[in-house]
């Protein structure tokens, strides 16, 4: 895995990119772009948090397990948002 400073910087960039997408989606009324922006924001935040936990001696599975154990609320939020996005993409919105 990349250096933790690089990983944090990438996470910060993803978070900023997500904020821009979220804002553009909100202005244009494009809910897909807005959802993608929110996902990018959460992904960036998780990447930053995950880089703090990652140790070069750990496997990715051990690092992921440690992340979930140390930050269960963030893990639940990430899983919920990913589930909502995947559900929205698979099933879409039903028109009335």
N, C-alpha and C positions, 0 to 999 in steps of 0.2 A: 504494500500500500504506500501511497505517497507520503511525503513528510507531513507531519501534523499541521505545520504552519500553512503549507500549500492546501491541505484539505480544508482548513478553516477559511482560507481566502476563497476557495471555490464555493464553500457553503454560504459565505457572505455575499458573493456574487449571485448565486442562485436565489437567495432571499431577496436581494434588490431587484433582480429581474422579475421575480414573482410579484413584487409590489407594483412594478410598472404594468405588468400584464393585468393584474387585478384592477388597477386604476383605469386602464384603457377599456377593459371589459365593462366596468361600471359606467363609464362615460358613454360607451356605444350601445349598452344594453345587451352585449354579447355574453351570455352566461357561461358559455363554454370557455371563452378566454379568461373570464373572471375565475372560474373554477380551476383552470390550469394555473393561473397566477397564485391562487391560494395553495395549490399543491406544491408549486415551486418554492413558495415561502416556507412551508412546513418542511419540505425536503432540505432546503438550505439550513434551517435551524437544526434539524436532526443531524445533518452532516457536521455542523460545527460542534454540537454536543458529543457526537460519536467520536470525533477526532480527539477529544479530551480523554476518552476512555481507552482508545486504541494503544496498545503497547506492541512494539515490533515482535515480541516473543509470543504473543497470543495469536491464535488462529482467528479467522473472521467469525466463526461460530461462537467462540469464547467471548470475543469482544461484543457481539450482538447480544449474547446472553447477559453479559455484565451491564450493557446499556439498559436492557429491559428491567433488570433487577434494581439498578440504581435510579432509574427515572421511569417508573411505571406509568405515571400520568401522561407524560409526553408520548410514551409508547402507545397507550390506548388512544390518544388523540390522533396520532399518525395513522394507526390502523383504522380508526373510524373514518377519517377523511379519505383515505385510499379506498376503503370499501364503498363510500358514498360516490366517489368519482367513478369507480369501476361500474357500480350499479347504474349510475346515470348514463354512462357510455353504452352499456349493454342493453339497457331497457328503455332509455330515453324518457322523455316526458310524454304523457298521453294527452292528446288534445281533447277538449270537451266539446 
